[in-house]
Amino acid sequence: MWEKRFMRSSGRFCCVVGMLVAAATIVSTGALCTAAEVSAQGAVQVKLVDHAGLLAEVARQRGKVVVLDCWSTSCPPCVREFPRLVDLQNRHGDQIACLSLSLDYEGLDKPEDLLPPVRIFLEQVQAGRLVNMLASEESDSLYSKLGIDSVPAVFVYGRDGTLLQRFDEDDSAKRLGRPFTYDDVETVVKQAVSP
């Protein structure tokens, strides 16, 4: 158990490293936006949620295909792929609802203390159209409730709220024989939004 916690640790050092990776990714992909562009999109909102609040948010989106991305600022693959979630929302518009759940909170200090770095990252990748959430309960608890061992993890739900596909390290290794990418997520979303 302590090995997994150590590997997922998002202490200050990991958070700083994650933010540096995010900055490099954003600059290299051209996803960086100016303050005026953020203002034009509307400010990024981030709400604190526990597991029940997360489930309620997914249920609130019934009628749309829902893409839930579970991520952390300390996870380089999460940070690298996150702009693809933003792009997915922009391309599919009102047919889908993209939700982001930051699992940065590990039970140290208060979850509110993590809002500023999470919000900064989300503003940098122009995530204002997403439903952005930060877990208010400890990440280990949510990992268990979500049935995942680590991030990144993406869940795609159909218009009726049923889970169509889960993408995570274990599932991808078994089903795909490799780590998943947003190309895999996009394939499921395209099938789900087709009439």
Helices and strands as residue ranges (DSSP letters): H 2-8, H 12-29, H 35-41, E 46-49, H 51-60, E 65-71, H 76-92, G 93-95, E 96-102, G 111-114, H 115-124, E 131-135, H 139-146, E 153-157, E 163-167, H 169-175, H 182-193
